Amino acid sequence: MFDSVDDVSRRLLQAGYVADSKIATSVYLAVRMEKPLLVEGPSGVGKTELAKCLAGVLGCEMVRLQCYEGLDESKALYEWEYSKQLLYTQILRDRLRDHLNQAPTLKEAVKLLTREDELFFSRDFLQPRPLLKAILSPKKTVLLIDEIDRAEAEFEAFLLEILSDMQVSLPEIGTVKAVHIPLVVLTNNRQRDLSDALRRRCLHLFIQYPEKERELNIVRTRVPELPDHLAGRLVETVQRIRRMDLKKMPGVSETLDWAKVFVLMSARDLEPAMVRDTLNVLLKYEQDIRKVHMRVEELLTETGPAAPAPGSQVGRTTLN
């Protein structure tokens, strides 16, 4: 549990997640109100990472349901182990026969058999999938329903009962309520529009590409080995690249990967040749790589001159 919005920011930062006030406030409200949090935004801005870090700081197990086309409730909720049920029936067949032989009439035999329903229709034959696992967990969990927009509208409708009442109806054993209400985080990359019914059941959070200062803080937090002056130039360059007409903008995850590349290569500055050779880490489409490749010198000139080497008598440049 979080004590305040500032407590959310502080604890997420300790886990390596730099949250602005909007993110921290949304998380605080979702936890205290026990409402699902629908996190939207372009890919690579930290939607899934937020759920992972929340599980860490709250000391909860994270249960992840990765959505995809064709996902249905049997794959997301549970599998009924018919073979195990049949095996139990065969093992107990003789015992059941002796038991039923004691019944004087067929009606009494049916009553005796009905009393044993719990033996053959019980949770022993349930193989929980992520949704049911989160509901049945003896401890509070963080349930991540990742990329909900990849699933069909029918599956989205199936989720409504779970998101509203934290319960689910199982044909074999009836309604199952959550032992502890999980913190539900849904992510949406906006591949398709989500229904109003789903949105009504959630708090909404949109995460955009971060501004320069926040992205710089993220790089410093996650890749502390990268020199400050190089981190500043790298983030400025990424910010300028995002202003170009690209098929896919680089996300924060790509910025972090790119920062790790320059650490691995012991770079002291963003040299044009090294930038060109590593654009495939930052950009995911060849047409985008070509566009940026042609403008590397221009982009690096715009980010300003290189900072002086460590030990130089010239004062260090202040990052705005």
N, C-alpha and C positions, 0 to 999 in steps of 0.2 A: 504494500500500500504506500502511496505517496502522501506526504504531509502538505505539499503546496506545489504550485507550478515551478517555483525555483528549485524545489527538491527534485522534480522530474528532470530539469535541465542539468542539474549537478550530477545526478546519478547516471544519466545517459552519457554525459561527457566522460565520466569515469569508465564507462564501458566502451568508449571510443566513438560515440555517436554525438555529433554536434547538432543540437536541436535549436531552432530559433523559437521565439515566444509563441508563435502560432502552433508549431508542432507540440511544444511542451504543454500548452493549454489544452489542446485537443486530447492528448494522452491522459492528462490529469482528469479531465471530465469523463472520458471513456471508462477509466478505472473506477472512479468514485460513483458514477451513475450505473455502472455495470451494463453499458451499452456497447454493441459492436462498433468498431471504428472502420469506416470505409476510406481507404487511402488511395487517392488518384494522382496521376501525373505521368510524365514521360518515363520511359524505361531508364534505369540507371541512376535515379535520383535518391535512392535509399529507402524505398517503400518496404521491401522485404527485410532489409537490414534493420529497420526500426522494430519489427516484430521480434527478430532474433535478439536484439539488445534488450528489449523489454522483458523477454523471458529470462535473460541473464540477471538483470538488476532486481527482478521480482523473485528470483529463486524458483521459477516455475519450469516445468518441462514444456518444450514447444512441440506441439503436434501440427504437422504441416500437411495440408491437402493441396496438391498441385493440380490445378484445373486444366482441362484440355478438351478438345472437341470429341464428343462421344462419351464423356464422363456421365455416369448415371448413379442413382442412389445406391445400388448394390455394390458399386466399386468404392463409393465414398463413405457408406454407412456401415455395412456389415455383410458377411457371407454366412449363410446357414449351412452347417456341415452335415449334409444329408447322409453322407457315407458313415460318419461317426454315429449318427442317430440310428441308422440301420444296423450297425454293428452292435450297439447296445440292445436293440430289439432282439437280435438273434441270440445274444448271450443270455438274455433274461427270458427267452421264449418258454423254456420248461417251467421256470418259476411262475410265469404268468399263467401258464396252463393249469398248474396246480391251484393257483389262487382262484381262477375263474371256475374251476370244477366245484368249488365250495358253494357257488351261487345256485340256489334252487330253481331260479327262472332266468330266462334270457334278459329280462328287465333288470334283475339284480346284477347280472353279469356286466351289463353296460354301466350300471352305477359304480361297480367296483373298478372297472377299467377307467371311468372318468376321473375317479379319485387319484389315479396315477398319472394324470396329464402332466403334472409338473415334472415328473421324471423324464418324460420324452420331449417336452416343450419347455426347455429351460435355457438359461444363459450358458450352460455348459456346451451347447451346440453353436453358440455364436462366435464367429471369428471377427472381432471388431476391426473396422477400417477407421481412418482418422476421425471422422465426425463422432462416431459412437465411442471411440477411445477417449476423446476429450470429455464427453458427457459422463462416462462411467468412471473416469479417473478419480481415485480416492483423494487426490490433491488437486489444487487449483492449477490449471494449465493456461498457456497462451495458444489459442487455436488460430493458425495462419491459413486462411483460404486464399491461396495465391493465384493471381491472374484470373479472377472470376469472370472476366469478359471473354475468356476463351471457351467457357462452357456454354451450352445452349440455354435458351430462355426457360425450357422445361425444368432443368436442374436448378436454375435460379429460383423458380417458383417453389420447388421442393424445399429449399433452404428457409423459406419464410417461417415455418413453424418452429424450427430450431432457433432462428434469430429472435423471434418474438417471445417464446416461452421457455427456451432452453430445454426442450423436451422433444421426443420423437416417438411416433407410433410404429410399432413393429407388429406385423400380422401374427407372428408366432407366439409372442408373449405379452402384447399390449403396449401401453404407453410407458416410456422410460424417461424419468426426469433427471436432470443433471445433479450429481452429488454436490459439486461445487460449480458455480457459474463461471465458465472460462472467459478469459479476456479474448474476444474475437477480433482479429484484424483481417480485413479483406483488402486485397490490392487490386487495382484496376488500371490497365494500360490504355483504356479507351479504344479497344478494338471494335466494340459495339456499344450501343446505349444500354444502360441498365434500367430496370423497371422502377417506376415511382414507388411501388410497394417495397422493394428492397431498400431504396434510399431512405424511406420513412423510418425504417427500423434501425438506422445507423446514424452515428455522428459522422460528419463529412470533413475530410482533410485533403486539401490539394497541395502537393509538394511540387514546386516549380524548380527549374535549374537554379542553383543558389547564386546569390550575388557574390562579387569578388571576395569580400572580406570573409564571408562564411565559408566559401570554398577553400580559401587559403587556410582558415582554421582547421578545416577537415583534413587537408593535406598535411598540415603540421602535426595534427593529432594521430593520423593513421600511418604517416610515413615520416617519423621524426628524424630519420637519418639524412633526409634531403636538406641541404643548406638553405637557410632562410631566403637568401637573395635568389637562389635558383627556384625555390618554391614560388616566390612572388612572380618571377618572369614566366614560369610554366603556367600558373593560373591565369595570368593576363593573356597569354597566348591562347589558351583554351577558351577564355571568354570571348576573344575576338573571332575565333573559329566558329563559335556558335552564332555569330551574327551573319555568317555566310549562308548562302542558299544551298543547303545540304539535304540529302535524302534522310540521313539519321544524324542528329546532333550527338556529340559525345556527352555521355552522362558523367556523373561524379565517379562512378565505378571505373570508367575509362580514364578519367583524370588520375585516379589513384594508381591504376596500372601503369600509366605513363610515368608517373613520379617514381615508381619502383624501378622502371627501366633505367632512368638516369642515375639512380643509386647504384644499380648493378653494374653500370658502365662507368662508374666513378667520374661522371661528368662534372665539370666546373662551371659550365654555362650552356645555354641552348645554342649549340653550333648548328648552322643550317644543314650541313651534311648529316649530322646525327638525327636531327629532327625529321628530315626526309626519310631516312632509313627506318625510323620507328613509327611513322604515321599509321601503319597497319595496327598498332596497338590501340591507338586513339580512335580510329575511324574503321567502320565495318563494311563499307562499300567502296569498290574500286573507283567509281566515278567521283566519290567524295575525296578520296585520296589524291586523285589527279588534280582536282580543283585546288586543294590546299597546297599540293606540291608546287604548283605554279606560282603561289603567292607567299612562299616561306620567307624570303628576304623581307618582303613588305610587312608581313605579320611580326617578324622579330624586330624590325626597326621600330614599329609602332609601340612595342612593349618597352622601349627605352634601352639605354646602354647597359652593358654588363656591370655588376657591382664589383668593386675592387677585391682583389684576392685577400684572404685572411692574412693579417700582419702588415698590410699596406698602411702608409701614413695618411692616406686619404680617408676621410670619414665615410661611414657606410650610408648608403642611400636609405631614406626613410620610406617605408611602404605605406601608400595611402589606402 
